[in-house]
Structures are given as structure tokens and as C-alpha cells.
Amino acid sequence: MNTSDKTKAHTEEQYDHVQSVFESIASKYDIMNDILSFRRHKAWRKFTMKQMAMKPGDTAVDLCCGTCDWTLSMAEASGTGQVIGLDFSPNMLKVGENKVRAKHKEDQITLVQGNAMELPFEDNRFDYATIGFGLRNVPDLEKVLQEMRRVVKPGGMVVCLELSKPTWQPFKGIYYFYFQKILPSLGKLFAKRYDQYKWLPDSLALFPGREELAAIFRNVGLEHVKAYPLTGGIAALHIGIKENRHV
């Protein structure tokens, strides 16, 4: 097996493993998000929506949409614009579909099972491309960002809300102790899943820090990149703009 084949096999193995993780925790995903983030994820998303400043009629694609909380927030902010939620986990999408129906947003929101590294959408289609708490789970995050940049219109916005790495002590030490030692035990207690929640801190260990991710945004061709630390740096919001050829 040559290097290219080995890389492809590793990518496929990682994709399958992550998919199996989220398939198994889908029914408990929302309550675990509340518990593990102390409900801060709701405040982070609210801050993100403020920075995005969506206008009526704006369109969006929400990658790794999971159970569709952010997808619904964008649909409500847009009012009439079409919003597509994409995820690779059928079980997560089933939970999201129930939420979409409960909010009577079936005509505005379309849910698609797919791969964030190979988006099934044409170039320059959306005003926004977003990914929330999903970028650290993909085998090739740079490829995902390239795809997000491809499918937004010139002047469109690429948005990533994700866990990050605190840089100052003693908060950094407390955070890593919680994430590596306490979080998996909470997963076992509330979701009956230890191994899956043990994998989540492992995924963060390999994920770039706030400034590193901002540099990757620039490397894929995004402009006016902004990076906001949230709650002491345990999460971060990154925003980049696709160049506007008309300016």
C-alpha cells in the first residue's frame, strides 16, 4: 500500500469512527451539551448570531448540523431564506428533523446526509456557511474550510464555532482536568457512554488553537478573518469573508 492509499484508508477509518460515535450518542446529545458546557453553548451561539448579523432572506448551509439548534436559529433570523443542514449521522438528523417539524420550518429548512469534505452544492450558492462544534471531528479540516469557502457567494461569510484551548493558568489546568477526567465520567453517568466521551477530549488535543485556526482560515483564501475567544478561551468563534469580486 502506497502513502496515498494509506492516507485515504486512515481518513476513511477516522470518518467511520466519528460517525459511529455520533450515531450512538444522538439521543443524548442535547442534554449532554447542556451538562458538559454548563449551558454556555447557548450563549456562544447567541453571540455568534449577533456577529453574523443575518438579514431577511439570507441563505445558509450549516455543516455538521447535528440536532439542528443552530440551523433553526439561522432560519428564524433569516425569516424566508433557505437553510440547509448537513450531517453524516442519520440518527442526529432524525433528532434535528423532529425539531424542525416542531417549529414548522419544513418549507424553509432542508436536511441532507452528507460529507462536509465533499459538499453536494454548486459554487457561490449561500450567503453563509457555518459549522458548530464539528470542525475538530473531521479528518481534514482544511478541506472542509475550502469547501465552505467554495459554496458561499463572493462577500459571503464562513463561520466556525468550536471548542478551543485556554492559554492562561490556572484556568488552563482546571479546564484540561475537567475535559480529560471529568467529562468522560459524566458521559458514562448521563449517556451511558464512556468511550465515546473519552474520544472527545482526544479530538481537541489534536485541534489547532485559536490563532492557528485563524491562520488556516487565511491560508484557504478567506479575508478579514476574526477570531473571538469565548469564556476564557474554552471556545472560539472564527469568521472569514470570501473575496468580493465586485469591489
N, C-alpha and C positions, 0 to 999 in steps of 0.2 A: 504493500500500500504506500503510495507516494504522499508527500507532505500535504498536497491539496486535498487528497481523499481523506487523510487523517483529520484535517481541519473540518471538512464537511461532516464527517462522521461524528466528531466531537460536538459540532454545532447542533446537529440533529438530536444527539443524545441529551444535550442540555435543554433543548426545546421540549423534548418529550418529558423530561423530568419535571421541569417547571410547570408544564401543562397538567401533569398528574397531581402536583401539589395543589394547584388551584381548583382542580376538579374535586378534590377530596375535602377542601375547606369552604366551598362555595356557600353552603347553607349557614355557616357561622361567620362568614367574612365580615359582615357589617358590625355585629356585636363585638367581634374581636378588634376591629379597627377602633371602636369607641374605648374599649378597655385598654388596649396597648398604647394608644396615643393620648389617653386621658381626655378624649373628645377634641383634642386640638386640631385634628384633621378638618373639622368643620370650619374652624376659624381660618385655617390656612387656605381652604378653598374659597372662603368669602373674600379674603384679601386678594387672592388670585383673580377672582372675577372683577374686583374693583380695578385692578391694574389692566385687565383686558379691555374694559370699557366697551362691551359689545353694544352694537346698535340694532334697532329693529330690522329684521330681515337678514342679518348676518348668518352665514353658513359656517358649519364646523364639522370636523371629524375628530372623534375622541378615541384615541388608541388605548388599548388595554383598559377598556371602559369598565370591566368588571361588572359590578351590580348597578352601574349607571347613575350614581348620585351626581357626578359632575356632568354627565350627558344631559340629565334633566335640568340642572342649573343653567346650562347654556341654552337649552331650548326655551326655558322660561324667560331668560334675558333677551333672547332674540325675538321671541313672540311669534314670528311667522317663518323664520329662516329654517331650512332643512338641516338637521343634525344627524350625523351617522355615528353610531357607537360600534367599535370593532374590538373583538376579543377572541383569543384562541380557545377559550374554555366554554364549551356548551353549557355546563352547569352554572357558571357565573352569568352567562347570558340569559338563562332561564329565570334567575332571580331578578335580573335587570328588566326583563320583559314584563314580569308581574308589576314592577314599579311603574313602568311606562304606561301600562294599561290602567293602573290605579289613578294616574294623573291625567288620563285621557289624552295622551300625547302620541298615540299610534300614527296619526297622519303626519306628524312633524318629525318623529324620530324613527330611524331605520337601524336595526341591529344586524350586524354582519359577523359571522365567524370567519376569522382570517388571521394572517400573519403580519405583524407590524413591520417586518423587514421586507415585505413584498406587498405593498398596498394595491388593492384592485381598483384603483381610481386613476382617472386621467390627470395630466399636469394642470396646474393653475386652476383648481376647481373650488377650493374653500377659502373663506376669509381667515379661518383659524384651524390649526392642527394642534391638538393637546394630548398630553399623556400624563396621567396621575398615578404615582406610586407603581409604575410599571417599567420604567426605563432600566432600572437596576436588574430586572429579571430577564432581559433579552440577551441572547448570545452575542449580538453585535449592535451596540448602542449607536455607533456612528452611522451604520446603515439605516437604522430607524430614523435618526435625525435627518439624514439625506432624503429619505422618503417623505418625511413631514415637510421639508422644505420644497420638495418637488410638487406636492399636491396643493400647496397654498398658492393663492394668487400673488402676483407682484404687489408688494406692500403688505402682504398678509403676515400673520403672526404665528410663530411656533412657540409653544408654551409647555414647559415641563415643571410639574410639582412633584417633588421627590424627597425621601429621607436623605439626610446628608450627615456630615461629620463635624461635631463641635470641635473647636480648636483651642478653647481655654479651659484650664484646670481651676477648681476641682470638678467642674461640671462635666468635663470630658470623661473623666474616670468613672463618675457616677453613671453617666449615660451608657457607657460601654458595659459596665457591670449589669445594669438593668437589661440591656438589649441581648447580651450574651448568656446571662444566667437566669434572670427572672422571666423574660419573655417566653422562652420555650416551656417553662413550667406552667405559666398562665395558659398557654395554648393547650397543654395537656389537661388542665383543670376544666377549662370552659369549652373547648372544642374537641376534646378527646384526641388531640393530635400533638404529639411531641416532636417527632422527626420533622414534620413539615414546618413547624415554627422554629425549630433549630436551624433549618435551612435559611430562613430569612435574615438573621444576623450574618450568616456566612456570605450571603449575596451582597450585603452592604460593605463588608470588608474589602471586596474587590472593586467597589464602585468608586469613581473619581470624586474628589472633594469639590467644594463649591467653585473655586477658581479654576480647577482643572476642567470641570464640565463647561464652564463659560468659554474656555479656550477651545474646546471641541465644537461648541456652537459656532464660533468664529471660523474654525477650520473647515466646516462644511458649507461655508459661504453665507452665513447669517450675519446681519448687520445690526448695529445699535443694541448689542447684547447687554442685558441687565441681569444681575444675579442678586437676589434678596435672601439674606439669612432669616430664618423663622424660628422663634422660640429657642434662642441661644445657639442656633446653628444645627439643631437636630433635624431640621428640614430646610429645604431651599426652593425658591421659585426662580426659574430661568426663563427669560423671554428673549427671542430674537426675531428680527424682521427680514423677510425676503426682499431683496433689492427691488425697487420700483423702477421699471424701465421707462416710465413716462415722466420721471422727474429729471 
